[in-house]
Amino acid sequence: METSPRDHDLVIFGTTGFVGELIAAYLATHAPAGLRVGLAGRSRTRLEAVRSRLPAAAHAWPLIEADSQDPGSITALAASTRVLFSTVGPYVKYGLPVVEACARAGTHYGDLTGEVIFVREAIERCDALARASGARIVHSCGYDSVPSDLAVLLLHQAAEADGAGDLTEVQLVATAKGGISGGTLESMRGQLESMRSTPALRSLVADPYSLSPDRAQEPDTKQPADVASVRRSENGLWTAPFIMAAANTRIVRRSNALQGWAYGRSLRYGEVMGIARGPVGAVLAAATTLGLGAFAGAMAFRPTRRLLDRVLPAPGTGPSEATRNNGWFRSQVTARTENGHRYRALAAGPGDPGYAATAVMAGETALALALDGDRLPPVSGSLTPATALGDVLVERLRAAGHTYEVTRLS
């Protein structure tokens, strides 16, 4: 672990939120003794209440009052810690001052965003600052987009080790069981509002290379559509559009570009949601596709969104403990290479993917940034889980009970 005169090794910002408390609870049982962890948020009273509910190891952790809309408090927060992990969303509304403060202070940063608009703006404003200060800015460190990003990295490594050539056609089929929180819905609302008020942002979100470090250098490779019709996968599973594909695919493509297009200049990467096999699967996939389209339309239209707000989870709330514990995720990724070989990667784990499993991913990301600096790739700036953490995070997640494996099929 790096030594530092700063007051904290790691601070969770947004601890009073639903996911923030889950991450703090994970760290309370998995952080090594001696790691100086702080809990930050706007209200000391609420922070005290959260801390009292955490495992005993957290009861002496210091509390830090900070507000993303108070520049002085955020500057002081970033300067006080070596690593800051933020769960304060919608990130497009509250996140940029936090990223910028960390980039200026040389503080490593992680978050859970799935907001493409926010990540693009953070890149524009903070990448050069972070490179100069040595800060690792790592977006999308939960179910958005760790399984996708690490699985494709492992596929690339396997193909490279075999001399099988670049990756060409890669598809992730996601299956999962879990719930949704008010915070996730609020992030969706935030991005939709931005797109509504600024038409140019709609084009940004639609661009498959919107997070590229150099858009002009991207190959003219047509990418799979994020919102696709019902399809049948090669193993007979009927699929529907995957709501997280728009964020995950762009993170994976950024990882490819940041590594000099190491995965392949002709990489075509897409994601779908697996439903079921047989005639019932076809019907369910069609119903799911229609339902997702209707939901997206209702969320984008203010009057219907107000009606949905009456029945959907409010900010600060989320799935019950039973739902979180009974959930799971399984992302199966198949790949073809330019030499005609085929591989399959599996990223899977127990727990509701957006909450219980995400707390593991976020917690291990934060610990890797705080403890494993000498083993991480020697990079700084605006990064992705694969480029900032790579094999170190894979090892940590395997040790935490998640599965990351690659099989050569032909």
N, C-alpha and C positions, 0 to 999 in steps of 0.2 A: 504494500500500500504506500502511495506517495505520502511524504510528510508535508505539512503545510502549517503556516501560522494562522490560518483561518479558524474561526470558531467552530465550524462544523465540517464534517466529511461529506454529509449527505443531508439534504432537506427535501421533504415532501411538501410541495406547495399546493394547497387545495385539499388539505387533510379533512376538512369538515364536509367535503362532498362525498357522495356515495362511493365512488371508486377510490377516491383518495383515502378514505378510512380502510378500505379493503387492502390497499397496498401497504399502508402503515401497519396493519395487523400482520400481514405476511412478513414484513421486515422485522417485526417484534419477535418473531419466532425463528427467523433465518439469518439475521444479521449477526456477525461475530461479535463477541464481547469486545468492547473497546472502540467499536465504530461509533463515531459521534454523530448521531442522527437527530435532526430537529424537525418539528412539525410547524408548518406555516399556514396562515390563513388570515382573513380579515378580522375575525372576532376572537378575542382571547377567551371569552366565556364559552363559545362553541368549541374552541380548541381544547379547553380543559375538559369539557364533557366527552369529547372523542377520546382523549388520552385516558380518561378513567375507564373507558370500555375496552381498551386495548390490553393485550397480555402484560403481565407484570414487568417484563423487561423494558417496556416503553414508559413506565410511570415516572421515570426520572428524566425523560427526554425534554429538552427545552422547547418552549413555545415562542413563536415569532409572529408578531402581527405585521402583515404586509398586504397591500392592496394594489392590484395591477394597474389601477387608475391613479395611483399616487406614485409618481416617478421616483421621489426620494426614497420611499420605503422599498421599492423594487431594486433600486441601485444598491441600497444597503444590504438587502437580502442576498443578491447575487454575489456581492463582495465578501459575504460572511461564510460562504460554503464552497467546497471544491466541486460538488455535484448538486444540481437542482433538478428535481423531477416534478413537472407541472401537470396537474389534472384540472386546471382552471379553464373551463370552456364556457361558451363557444370560443375556440381559439381565435377565430377570425375577428372576434370582438374584443377579447381580453388578452390574447397570447403574445402579440408582437412586442410590447414593452418588456416582457419577461425574457424572450429570446434575445432581444437586443442588449439588455443589461448583462446577460450571461456572456454573450459574445464579446462585449467590451471588457468584462472582468476576467476573461479567461476561465470561466466556470463551465464545466461540462453540463450539458442539458439534455433531458429526455422528456417526451410527452406521449400522449395517446391519440393524437389527432388523426382523423380520417378526412380532414378538410383540405382539399387540393388548393383552394384559393389561398388559404393561410400559409401552407407550405411554400407556395410559389413566392408570396410576398416576403416570407421570412428568408428565403434564399436571396432575393434581390437586396434586402436590407442588411442581412447579417452574415452572409457567407464570407465576404472579404474580411469583415471585422473578426470573425472567429478564426480564420486562417492566420491572421496577424497575431492574435492573442494565444493561439494554441488550443482553443476550446473545441470540443466535439459537440456539435448540435445534432441530436439524433431524434428525428420525428418518427411517429407511428410505431411505438414500441409495445403495442398490445396485439389483440387479435387483428386489428389494423396495425401493422401489416407483417408481423414477425413470421407467422407460419409460411406465408407466400414468399417473403424475401429470403428466408433461410433455406427453404426447400429448393428454390431455383439455384441458389449458391451451391448447395450440395450436388445438385444435378450437374452443374458446370464442372465442379471439381472431379466428379466421377468420370465424366466424359473426357476431361483433359488428361486424367491419369491413365486412361485406356487408349489415348490417342485416337478417340472416336470423332474428333472434329467439333466444330461449333454447334451449339444448340440452334435448332430451326423452329420446329413446331412444338410449343409447350402449352399445356392446358391444365389448370387446376380445377378439380371437382370438389366442392366443399359440402360436407354434411355436418350437421351440428344439432344440438339440443340446448336451448337456453331461453332467456327472456330479454327484456329491453328496459333501459332506465330512462328517466326524464332527462338526464344529462346528454345522452346520446341523441335523443329527439331534439333537444335544444341546439346541439351542434348542426343537425340537419337543417333546422329552421334558419340558423345563422347563415349557412352557405346559400340556402335558397333566397334569403333576403338580399344577400350581396349580388347574386345573379340577377335578381329582379330589378334592383336599383341601378346596376351597371351592366348594360348589354354585352360589353366586351368580355366580361367575366364568363358569360355563357360559352363563348368560343374557347376561352382558356380551359374550362372544365371539360369541354368536348375533345380537346386536342390530346391524342394518346401520348404525346411526348411533352406534355405541359410542365413536367418537372425536370426536363433535361437540363444539364449544366450548359449545353451549347445546342440550342434548337436547330441552328443552321447546319450543324454537322450530323444530325440524325439521318440514318438511311431512309430512303423513300420506300419503306416497307409497310404495306397495308396491314393494320392491326385488327384483330377480332373486335367486333362491336361490343361495347360494355353492356348494352341492353339488347339481348338477342331473343329470338323466338324459341319456342320449345324445341329441344333437340334430343336425340338419343345418342349416348356416348358409345364408344366402341365395345364396352363391356355390357351393353344392354340397359344401362341406367338412364331413365328419362331425366332431363335437366331443365332448369329454368334460369332466368337471369339471377346473378348474385349481386345483392345490393352493395356489397363492399368492393366489387371489382373496379369501379371507377377510381378508387383510391389505391388499392393494392397493386394494380397493373402499372400504375405510373411510378410507384415506389420501386418496383422491380426493374422497370426500364431505366430509372435514374441510377440504380445500382449498377446496371450493365454499363451505362455511359461513364459513370465515375471511375470505373475500372478499365477505361479505354475500350469499351464494347467487348470485354473479354468473353462474354457469353456467346457473342455472335453478332455480326452486323446485320444479319437477316433474321434475327430473333422475332418470332411472332408469339406473343404471350397473351392468353386470355383466361378468364375465370367464369365458371358457372356453378350453380347450386344443384347438387344431386337430390333427386326426389324419391323415386322408387322404380321398380321394373314392372314390365307387363302392362296390360291395358289400364289397370288402376293407376299405375305410375304416370301414364300419358295424360289421363284425366287430371290427376293432381298437379302435374307440371303445368298444364294449361290453366288451371284455376289459380295456381300460384303466380303465374306470369300476369294474368289479368288483375289479380289482387294487388300485386306490386305496382303495376301501372296506375291503378285507381288510387292507391295510397300516395304515390308520388305526385299525382295530379292534385289530390286533395290538399297535400302539404304545401304545394306551390300556390294555391288559390286562397287568399286570406279569409274569406267567409267560411269555407269548409274547414280550413285549418283551425279556426276558432271552435268549431263544433268538435273536431278531434281532440282539442286541448281539454275538453270536459271529461273525456274518457281515458286518455292516454296518461302514463305516469308523469307526474310533475317533476321539475328539476329538484335534485336532492333525494329522489326516491328510485327504487329499482327492484329487481327480483328478490323474492324471499330467500332465506338461507337454504331452505329445502330445494328450491329451484336451482340455486347456484350449485349446491352440492351434487344434484342429480344430473347436471348437464354434462356435455362433452363436446369435443370437436374432432373432426377428421378431415384433413386436406390431402387428397391424393393427386399427385402431379405427374403426368406422363410427358415424356420428352422424346423427340426424334433429333438425330444429329445429321450434319451434312454428309456423313459417310454412311447413313442408313441404319445406324444403331438406335435401339430404343431403351429407355430407362424409365423407372418409376420411383418417385420419392413419396414418402409418407411423413406428414407432420400431424401429430395427434396428441390428445391429452384429456384428462378428466376435468370436470368442472364446467360450469356455464362459460362459454368461450369469451363473452364480453365482460365478464366480471371475475369469477373465480380463477379461470385460466389466465385472463388478462392480468390479474394481480400477480400471478407467478411470473409472467413475461416481463411486466414492468418492474417488479421487485428485483428480478435477476439482472435486468438491464442496469438498474441503478447500482446494484452491487458490483457489477462488472466495471462500470465507469469509476466507481470509488476504490475498488480493490485491485483491479487487474490492468492498470495502466501500462505496465511493462510488457504485458502479453498481447495488448490490443494492436491492431494495425496502426502504423505510425502516420496517422492522418488527422487533419483538423478541418474545420469548416462545417458547412451544412451537409450532413451525411444521412445514411440510411442504416437500419439495423445490420444489414449484410456488410456494408463497407466500414462501419465504425466498430463493430463488435465481432462479426463473423463467427469463426469456429469457437471463440471463447464463449459466446452466448449459446451456441449449440451445446457445448459441453455442460454449461450450467443448467440449461433446460432439461437435458437428459438426466442429470443428477437430481433434478426436482421432480422427475416422474413423467416428463413429456417424451414422446417418441419422435426422433428425427432419423430417418434411415433411407438408403437408396439401394435399389435392386436393378441390375442390368437384365433386360428382358431379351435382347437379341443383339 
